[in-house]
Amino acid sequence: QVHLTESGGGLVQPGGSLRLSCVASGTASGPYWMYWVRQSPGKGLEWVSTMNTVGRNTWYADPVKGRFTISRDSALQMSSLKSEDTAVYYCMRDEPNGTYWGKGTLVIVSS
């Protein structure tokens, strides 16, 4: 069983940066896909970024491309933040033995 814990959220001004971490407890059952998704107030889940652990390839949603970077340790570096980035951010791992979600970390972008 894998447990994921996000951290690093908070209040930041527009144009600022934050680094979200996703720490896993337990051992992965094999190569996995790492995802970051977010949910803005009153909206559904929105995919943000994906990384696979085999080729370390990364993908980004258009709204965050060029501003967000997912790193090898699964952290999400966010820069040039905008008010529309305000959301609860979740990390998720899709492993051979199952899919695991964290409980999320809140990011508020406001002046």
HELIX and SHEET records of a PDB file:
HELIX    1   1 ASP A   62  VAL A   64  5                                   3    
HELIX    2   2 SER A   83  ASP A   85  5                                   3    
SHEET    1   A 4 HIS A   3  SER A   7  0                                        
SHEET    2   A 4 LEU A  18  SER A  25 -1                                        
SHEET    3   A 4 LEU A  76  MET A  78 -1                                        
SHEET    4   A 4 PHE A  68  ILE A  70 -1                                        
SHEET    1   B 6 GLY A  10  VAL A  12  0                                        
SHEET    2   B 6 THR A 105  VAL A 109  1                                        
SHEET    3   B 6 ALA A  87  GLU A  95 -1                                        
SHEET    4   B 6 TRP A  33  GLN A  39 -1                                        
SHEET    5   B 6 LEU A  45  ASN A  52 -1                                        
SHEET    6   B 6 THR A  58  TYR A  60 -1                                        
SHEET    1   C 4 GLY A  10  VAL A  12  0                                        
SHEET    2   C 4 THR A 105  VAL A 109  1                                        
SHEET    3   C 4 ALA A  87  GLU A  95 -1                                        
SHEET    4   C 4 GLY A  98  TRP A 101 -1                                        
END                                                                             
